[in-house]
Amino acid sequence: MDPTTDNAGQTGDPGAARASLEALRAEIAKAVVGQDPAVTGLVVALLCRGHVLLEGVPGVAKTLLVRALASALELDTKRVQFTPDLMPSDVTGSLVYDTRTAEFSFQPGPVFTNLLLADEINRTPPKTQSSLLEAMEERQVTVDGTPRPLPDPFLVAATQNPVEYEGTYPLPEAQLDRFLLKLTIPLPSRQDEIDVLTRHAEGFNPRDLHAAGVRPVASPADLEAARAAVAKTTISPEITAYVVDICRATRESPSLTLGVSPRGATALLATARAWAWLTGRDYVIPDDVKALALPTLRHRVQLRPEAEMEGVTADSVINAILAHVPVPR
């Protein structure tokens, strides 16, 4: 790793930490083409100690994106394919009887990692979905009455397919609200798709990131230094009021049956703060709030059936609210 990165981790230099995190985009681009907004969203979630819901059709590199991020950040990652027969213990771990010692020992599940890819989370029943809730909220799992802390950093990147509903268990609003961001992974543009096929024709293997040239450019120490710097980023009373006004407007929208909760308002303030720091400022401006409003709020609102039939989307409602709520000067 570059010596500057090591120094950033040891000295807690926020400038060097920011440079390291900015380098992630270029490093991940060696494996994933054209997904800069998703990369930025994952970094923002790590800075805010939040979790991410990735929505996109199969084959748009959601798994590869998380693996590339873990490699570039020197983090451990595990993947769980959620299926209808998956049990909570398959995620959290369980007590296993050891015949040699005649005692039960704890066998950690895949949740004991830094980046957990929960693939197709809406394919598993609510009981197993909820096994992630304690891990996401409390950053620990309790097995046989004993709480067991998870590593830090810890991020759940859960994926779901937006077009296939057969045999799925939609996430309830209470669980959706636990995700800091909902990122949509679009199909690539024509040129990006040509680039993807060209790489594969030249021998690119998505299972071998080392051969693709993905190297660690930041460390958990850099991430910790960055979190400390984000916490010092100034938020004026006017920006706080602006966030509140946006969230209150969602509760009054005629197109919505469910608006953004106070937890959602807190999330928007946190993500705007992280984005402000990433862009090189130590204070938040209204544009930071606008930039993060869609990914932070789109999964926290619920459309009225009649609005949905008319083609209204959560994104269009939030965009209309952003256009009408007065912006502080």
C-alpha positions as CSV (number, residue, x, y, z in Angstrom):
1,M,0.0,0.0,0.0
2,D,1.1,3.6,-0.6
3,P,3.0,4.9,2.5
4,T,0.7,8.0,2.6
5,T,-2.3,5.8,3.2
6,D,-0.5,4.1,6.1
7,N,0.4,7.5,7.6
8,A,-3.2,8.6,7.2
9,G,-4.3,5.7,9.3
10,Q,-1.7,6.2,11.9
11,T,-1.9,10.0,12.3
12,G,-5.6,10.4,11.6
13,D,-4.9,13.1,9.0
14,P,-8.4,13.8,7.5
15,G,-6.9,15.3,4.3
16,A,-5.0,12.1,3.6
17,A,-8.0,10.0,4.6
18,R,-10.2,11.9,2.1
19,A,-7.6,11.4,-0.7
20,S,-7.5,7.7,0.1
21,L,-11.3,7.4,0.0
22,E,-11.5,9.4,-3.3
23,A,-9.0,6.9,-4.8
24,L,-11.5,4.2,-4.2
25,R,-13.5,5.2,-7.3
26,A,-10.6,4.8,-9.7
27,E,-9.6,1.5,-8.0
28,I,-13.1,0.0,-8.2
29,A,-13.4,1.1,-11.8
30,K,-10.7,-1.4,-12.6
31,A,-13.3,-4.1,-12.0
32,V,-16.7,-2.3,-12.3
33,V,-17.6,-0.1,-15.2
34,G,-19.7,3.1,-14.7
35,Q,-21.2,2.7,-11.2
36,D,-19.7,5.8,-9.6
37,P,-22.9,6.8,-7.8
38,A,-23.2,3.4,-6.1
39,V,-19.5,3.5,-5.1
40,T,-20.0,6.9,-3.5
41,G,-23.2,5.7,-1.8
42,L,-21.4,2.7,-0.2
43,V,-18.6,5.0,1.0
44,V,-21.1,7.4,2.5
45,A,-22.8,4.5,4.3
46,L,-19.5,3.4,5.7
47,L,-18.8,6.9,7.0
48,C,-22.2,7.1,8.6
49,R,-22.1,3.5,10.0
50,G,-25.2,2.7,7.9
51,H,-26.4,-0.1,5.6
52,V,-27.4,-0.1,2.0
53,L,-30.2,-1.7,-0.1
54,L,-29.0,-2.2,-3.7
55,E,-31.8,-2.6,-6.2
56,G,-31.2,-3.7,-9.7
57,V,-31.9,-6.5,-12.2
58,P,-29.6,-9.5,-12.1
59,G,-26.3,-9.1,-13.9
60,V,-25.4,-5.5,-13.2
61,A,-22.4,-6.3,-11.0
62,K,-23.9,-5.7,-7.6
63,T,-21.9,-8.6,-6.0
64,L,-18.7,-7.6,-7.9
65,L,-19.1,-4.0,-6.7
66,V,-19.2,-5.0,-3.0
67,R,-16.2,-7.4,-3.5
68,A,-14.2,-4.7,-5.2
69,L,-14.9,-2.2,-2.5
70,A,-13.8,-4.7,0.2
71,S,-10.6,-5.4,-1.7
72,A,-9.8,-1.7,-2.2
73,L,-10.5,-1.0,1.5
74,E,-8.7,-4.1,2.9
75,L,-12.0,-5.3,4.5
76,D,-13.3,-8.9,5.0
77,T,-16.4,-9.7,3.0
78,K,-18.9,-12.6,2.9
79,R,-21.9,-13.3,0.8
80,V,-25.2,-15.0,1.8
81,Q,-27.7,-16.2,-0.9
82,F,-31.1,-15.7,0.8
83,T,-33.5,-18.5,0.0
84,P,-36.9,-19.5,1.3
85,D,-35.3,-22.3,3.4
86,L,-32.6,-20.2,5.0
87,M,-32.7,-20.2,8.8
88,P,-31.7,-17.3,11.1
89,S,-28.8,-19.4,12.5
90,D,-27.4,-19.8,8.9
91,V,-26.8,-16.0,9.1
92,T,-25.9,-15.3,12.7
93,G,-24.2,-18.6,13.7
94,S,-25.1,-21.3,16.2
95,L,-23.9,-23.4,19.1
96,V,-22.3,-26.7,17.9
97,Y,-21.8,-29.7,20.2
98,D,-18.1,-30.8,20.4
99,T,-17.9,-34.5,21.1
100,R,-14.3,-34.2,22.1
101,T,-14.9,-31.7,24.9
102,A,-18.6,-32.6,25.5
103,E,-19.4,-28.9,25.4
104,F,-21.2,-26.5,23.1
105,S,-19.1,-24.0,21.3
106,F,-20.2,-21.0,19.2
107,Q,-19.7,-21.3,15.4
108,P,-19.9,-17.7,14.0
109,G,-22.1,-17.2,10.9
110,P,-21.3,-15.2,7.9
111,V,-22.6,-12.0,9.6
112,F,-19.3,-11.8,11.4
113,T,-17.5,-9.8,8.7
114,N,-17.0,-6.2,7.6
115,L,-19.1,-6.2,4.4
116,L,-22.0,-8.6,4.3
117,L,-23.6,-9.1,0.9
118,A,-27.2,-10.3,1.6
119,D,-28.1,-11.4,-1.9
120,E,-31.9,-11.3,-2.8
121,I,-32.9,-10.5,0.8
122,N,-36.6,-10.5,-0.2
123,R,-36.5,-14.2,-1.1
124,T,-36.3,-15.3,2.5
125,P,-39.1,-15.4,5.1
126,P,-39.5,-12.5,7.6
127,K,-38.1,-14.6,10.4
128,T,-34.7,-14.8,8.7
129,Q,-34.9,-11.2,7.4
130,S,-35.4,-10.1,11.0
131,S,-32.3,-12.0,12.1
132,L,-30.3,-9.2,10.4
133,L,-32.2,-6.5,12.2
134,E,-30.4,-6.8,15.5
135,A,-27.1,-7.1,13.7
136,M,-27.8,-4.0,11.7
137,E,-29.2,-1.9,14.5
138,E,-27.2,-3.1,17.5
139,R,-24.0,-4.3,15.7
140,Q,-24.2,-7.6,17.7
141,V,-26.0,-10.9,17.6
142,T,-27.4,-12.7,20.6
143,V,-27.2,-16.5,20.5
144,D,-28.4,-18.5,23.6
145,G,-28.7,-15.3,25.5
146,T,-25.1,-14.2,25.0
147,P,-24.5,-11.0,23.0
148,R,-21.6,-11.2,20.6
149,P,-20.2,-8.0,19.1
150,L,-19.7,-7.7,15.3
151,P,-16.5,-6.3,13.7
152,D,-16.1,-2.6,13.0
153,P,-16.6,-1.5,10.4
154,F,-19.7,-3.5,9.6
155,L,-22.0,-2.9,6.6
156,V,-24.9,-4.9,5.2
157,A,-25.3,-4.5,1.5
158,A,-28.6,-6.2,0.7
159,T,-29.8,-6.7,-2.9
160,Q,-33.2,-7.2,-4.3
161,N,-34.6,-7.6,-7.8
162,P,-37.1,-4.8,-8.7
163,V,-39.1,-6.7,-11.3
164,E,-39.5,-10.2,-9.9
165,Y,-42.1,-10.7,-7.2
166,E,-42.9,-14.4,-7.5
167,G,-41.9,-16.2,-4.3
168,T,-40.7,-13.1,-2.6
169,Y,-41.3,-11.6,0.9
170,P,-41.3,-7.8,0.5
171,L,-39.4,-6.0,3.3
172,P,-41.7,-4.3,5.8
173,E,-41.5,-0.6,6.2
174,A,-39.9,-0.9,9.7
175,Q,-37.0,-2.9,8.2
176,L,-36.6,-0.7,5.1
177,D,-36.2,2.2,7.5
178,R,-33.2,0.5,9.0
179,F,-31.3,0.9,5.7
180,L,-29.5,4.2,5.5
181,L,-29.6,4.3,1.7
182,K,-31.4,2.7,-1.2
183,L,-29.2,2.7,-4.3
184,T,-30.6,1.8,-7.7
185,I,-28.1,0.0,-9.9
186,P,-29.1,0.9,-13.5
187,L,-28.3,-1.1,-16.7
188,P,-25.1,0.3,-18.2
189,S,-25.0,2.8,-21.1
190,R,-24.2,1.5,-24.6
191,Q,-20.5,2.6,-24.3
192,D,-20.2,1.2,-20.8
193,E,-21.6,-2.2,-22.0
194,I,-19.1,-2.2,-24.9
195,D,-16.3,-1.6,-22.3
196,V,-17.5,-4.5,-20.2
197,L,-17.6,-6.9,-23.1
198,T,-14.2,-5.7,-24.3
199,R,-12.7,-6.4,-20.8
200,H,-14.1,-9.9,-20.8
201,A,-12.8,-10.5,-24.4
202,E,-9.4,-9.5,-23.1
203,G,-9.5,-12.1,-20.3
204,F,-11.0,-10.2,-17.4
205,N,-12.1,-12.7,-14.7
206,P,-14.6,-11.1,-12.1
207,R,-13.7,-13.8,-9.6
208,D,-10.0,-12.8,-9.6
209,L,-9.8,-9.1,-8.6
210,H,-6.1,-9.3,-7.9
211,A,-5.5,-10.2,-11.6
212,A,-7.7,-7.2,-12.5
213,G,-5.3,-4.9,-10.7
214,V,-7.5,-4.0,-7.7
215,R,-5.2,-3.1,-4.9
216,P,-5.9,-1.7,-1.3
217,V,-5.8,2.1,-1.5
218,A,-7.4,2.8,1.9
219,S,-7.6,1.1,5.2
220,P,-10.0,0.8,8.2
221,A,-7.7,3.3,9.9
222,D,-8.4,5.8,7.1
223,L,-12.1,5.1,7.5
224,E,-11.9,5.8,11.2
225,A,-10.0,9.1,10.6
226,A,-12.6,10.1,8.0
227,R,-15.5,9.3,10.4
228,A,-13.9,11.6,13.1
229,A,-13.6,14.4,10.5
230,V,-17.2,14.0,9.3
231,A,-18.4,14.3,12.9
232,K,-16.7,17.8,13.1
233,T,-18.4,19.0,9.9
234,T,-20.5,22.0,10.7
235,I,-24.3,22.0,10.3
236,S,-26.0,25.4,10.6
237,P,-29.5,25.7,12.2
238,E,-30.8,26.7,8.7
239,I,-29.7,23.4,7.2
240,T,-31.2,21.5,10.0
241,A,-34.5,23.3,9.5
242,Y,-34.3,22.7,5.7
243,V,-34.0,18.9,6.3
244,V,-37.0,19.0,8.7
245,D,-39.0,21.0,6.1
246,I,-38.3,18.4,3.4
247,C,-39.2,15.5,5.6
248,R,-42.4,17.2,6.9
249,A,-43.4,17.9,3.3
250,T,-43.4,14.1,2.5
251,R,-45.9,13.6,5.4
252,E,-48.3,16.1,3.8
253,S,-47.9,15.0,0.2
254,P,-51.2,13.8,-1.4
255,S,-49.4,11.2,-3.3
256,L,-48.0,9.4,-0.2
257,T,-49.7,7.3,2.5
258,L,-46.4,7.2,4.5
259,G,-43.9,10.1,4.8
260,V,-40.4,10.2,6.2
261,S,-40.0,9.5,9.9
262,P,-37.7,11.5,12.3
263,R,-35.2,8.6,11.8
264,G,-35.2,9.4,8.1
265,A,-34.6,13.1,8.8
266,T,-31.6,12.2,11.0
267,A,-30.3,9.9,8.2
268,L,-30.6,12.7,5.6
269,L,-28.6,15.1,7.9
270,A,-25.9,12.4,8.4
271,T,-25.5,11.5,4.7
272,A,-25.5,15.2,3.7
273,R,-22.7,15.8,6.3
274,A,-20.6,12.9,4.9
275,W,-21.1,14.0,1.3
276,A,-20.1,17.6,2.3
277,W,-16.8,16.3,3.8
278,L,-16.1,14.0,0.9
279,T,-16.4,17.0,-1.5
280,G,-13.8,18.9,0.5
281,R,-15.9,21.2,2.8
282,D,-16.2,21.3,6.6
283,Y,-19.7,22.6,6.5
284,V,-23.0,21.5,4.9
285,I,-24.8,23.4,2.2
286,P,-28.3,22.9,0.7
287,D,-26.9,21.2,-2.4
288,D,-25.5,18.4,-0.1
289,V,-29.0,17.7,1.2
290,K,-30.4,17.7,-2.3
291,A,-27.7,15.4,-3.6
292,L,-28.5,12.7,-0.9
293,A,-32.2,13.2,-0.7
294,L,-33.3,10.5,-3.2
295,P,-31.1,7.6,-2.0
296,T,-31.8,8.5,1.7
297,L,-35.5,9.0,1.4
298,R,-36.9,7.0,-1.5
299,H,-37.4,3.7,0.5
300,R,-38.9,5.6,3.5
301,V,-42.1,6.7,1.7
302,Q,-45.1,4.8,0.6
303,L,-47.1,5.7,-2.5
304,R,-50.9,5.8,-2.6
305,P,-52.2,3.0,-4.9
306,E,-54.0,5.6,-7.1
307,A,-50.8,7.6,-7.5
308,E,-48.9,4.4,-8.4
309,M,-51.4,3.6,-11.1
310,E,-50.9,7.1,-12.6
311,G,-47.2,6.4,-12.9
312,V,-46.0,8.5,-10.0
313,T,-42.8,7.2,-8.3
314,A,-41.2,7.9,-5.0
315,D,-38.3,9.7,-6.8
316,S,-40.7,12.0,-8.7
317,V,-42.5,12.9,-5.4
318,I,-39.3,13.7,-3.6
319,N,-38.0,15.7,-6.6
320,A,-41.2,17.7,-6.6
321,I,-40.8,18.4,-2.9
322,L,-37.2,19.5,-3.3
323,A,-38.3,21.9,-6.0
324,H,-41.0,23.5,-3.8
325,V,-39.4,23.6,-0.3
326,P,-37.7,27.0,0.2
327,V,-33.9,26.7,0.1
328,P,-32.1,28.6,2.9
329,R,-29.8,31.4,1.7
